[in-house]
Amino acid sequence: LTLAAVLPRSNLTYPWAWPRVGPAVRLAVAAVNSRPDLLPGFALGWVFGDSEDRHGLCSEIAAPLAAVDLRLAHHPAAFLGPGCVYSAAPVARFTSRWRLPLLTAGAEAHGFDDKSEEYGLTTRAGPSHRKLGELGVQLHRRFNWTRRALLVYWDERVDDRPCYFAAEGLYMQLPALRNLSAVDVVFRDGGNFSFIIQEIKAKGR
């Protein structure tokens, strides 16, 4: 049995980078293989595919290409990673089509909650932004914030957009509070911060 890991090769800014995850994968494989009773008649192995682009960033192009290459060359039984949202999404769609499970520590975006079709075989071992949204709902109930919510977040649209997806979790869950309106304000480097402050003053709770 083969596990296919599709993760960043060297960029340690990602918590799921191969230098961080690789030792755990090796230890886990060795532990499973040392117990013949766990997978009788099978030996567990692993292969690696790089999800980074030439700049060392998660790539929605490199990750699915690596996944397809590993699928054709090694016929893995399961995939580990990717973790970045834009890398994980196409790989998860492929693995769902191949009827293979995908385990990731990332893919926090709200869209991965939909298990009806393309993400049905994706399992997230880390936190999700839906849970952040549920926390936001509970805070609003606890403090009786019942009229409006203003979500202010940074979004450069050149990376994995962590702030956007975190805000999305809140934006999708807050409508569970009836009669509460949620508004979002995006700011970027060099933006008009005076305008943002006025928006917070005018539209915040």
N, C-alpha and C positions, 0 to 999 in steps of 0.2 A: 504494500500500500504506500502511496506517495502523497505527501502534502506539498502543495505548491504555494510558496510565499511570494507575494507581489508587494514589495515594500521599497521605500527609499533606501538606496545603497549606502549613502554616507552622510546625509544631512541630519545632524543631530538636533536641529530645532524641532523636528517631529518626534513625539514620544514613541512612535511606532517604527522608527528608523531601524534598519537591519542590525547595526552595531548594538542596539539596545535589545532587540527582540531575538536576534539570532542565537545568542547563548542559551536563552530559555527554550528555544525550539530544539536545539541540540540536546540539552539536558532532558527534555520531555521525551524525545525520540529514543534516547538511550534508556530512559527509565521504562518506557513501554516495551522495548525490545528485551530488556532484562527479565521481564515477566512473561514467560511463554503462555501462561494461563489467560492473559488479557486478549490476545489476538491469536488464538491457536492456528498454526499453519501459515501465518503471515509475518512478514518483517516490515517494519515501518521505516520509511525514508523521507527525505525532503529534497526539494529543488527550489532554486531562487530565481526570481525575475525582478529587474529593476524598474521602479515606477517613477524615477526621476527623469527630468529633461536635462539638457546639456548645462543648464544653469544650477542644477541641484535641487530644483523645485518639483513638487508633485505634478505629474502631467496626466491630463485626461487622454493624451495620445499614447504615451509610452506604456502606461499601465495596461490598457486593454490589449495592446500589441504583445506585451510580455505574457499576459494571460493566455492569449491564443497560441503563442509559441510553446508555452509549457503544456497546454492541453494537447497539442498535436504531437509533441515530442515525448511526453512522459505519461499521459493519461492519468492525471492525479485523481485521488478520491475526494479531495477537498482542497479549498483555497484558504490561505491566511492573508488577510489584507486585500486590497489597500486600506489605508486609514483616512486619507484626505477625501473630502466629499466628492469633488469632481473626478477623482481617480477611481473611487469606489463605485460610483454609479454605473458606468459602462461595464465594469468587470462583473458587478452583481447581476446585471442584465444577462450577460453571457453565461454566468454560472447557473442562473435560474433556467436558462434555455437548455443547458447541458445537464440539468437535474443534479447539480453538485452543490453541496453546502459551502457557504463562504462565512468565515469567522473574522471579525475585525474589531479592533479596539477603538476605531473612529467612526466615520460615517454618522455623525451626530445629527444631521439635518432631519427636519420633520418628515420629509418625503420617504425616508427609509422605514417609517412606521407602517406603511401600507404593505401588508403581507399577502394581499389578495392575488398579486400577479408577479411583477418583475423582481420584487425584493422578498419573495416568499421564503427563500432559502438563505437569506442573510441574517446572521446573528451578530448583534453588537455586544461586546463584552465591556464596553466603556459607557460613559454617560451619554444621554441623549438630550437634545434641546426640547423635546416634548416634556421631559421631566422638569426642566427649568420653567417651562410655561405653566405646568401644574403648580409649581412652587409660587409663581407669580399670582395665580388665581387664589391660592390659599392666603397669601399675604393681603391681597385685596379684601378678601372676606374677613380676615382677622382684624384689619384696621378700618373696615367699613369704607373702603375707597370704591365708591359705587358709580361715579359719573363718567370719568374719562381717564384714559391712560395715554401717555405720550412716550413713544419709544425713540430715543435718540441714539444713533449708532454710526460708526465709522465704516465706510465702504469705498474702497479704491477700485474694486472690480478687476484687480490684476493678480490676486492671490486666491487662496481658498475661501475667502470671504467669511472668516469666522464670526465677525460681528453681525453680519447680515443674517447668517443662519441661526445665531443665538437669539437675535431679535425675532426671527420668524417663529421660533418656538413659543415665545410670549404672544406674538400677534395671532397665532392660530388658536391658542388656548384661552386667551382673555375673553373672547365672545361667549364663553360658558357663563360669564356673569351677565345676566340680562340687563338691558338698558345701559350698558357701559360701552362707550365708543373708544376705539383704539386708533390713534394717529401715529404715523411714523415720520421722522425727520432724519434725513441722511446728511452727513457732513463729510467733507474730504479735506485733504491737506490744502491749506490756503483758502479755506472756505470762510464765509461771513459768520464769525462767531457771535457778533452782536445780534444778528438776525436769529441765530439759534437760541440765544439767551432770551430774546423777546418771545420766541415761540414757546419756550418752556414756561415763561411767566404767564403767557396768555392761554395756553392750551393744556398745561399740566394739571394734575388734580388740584 
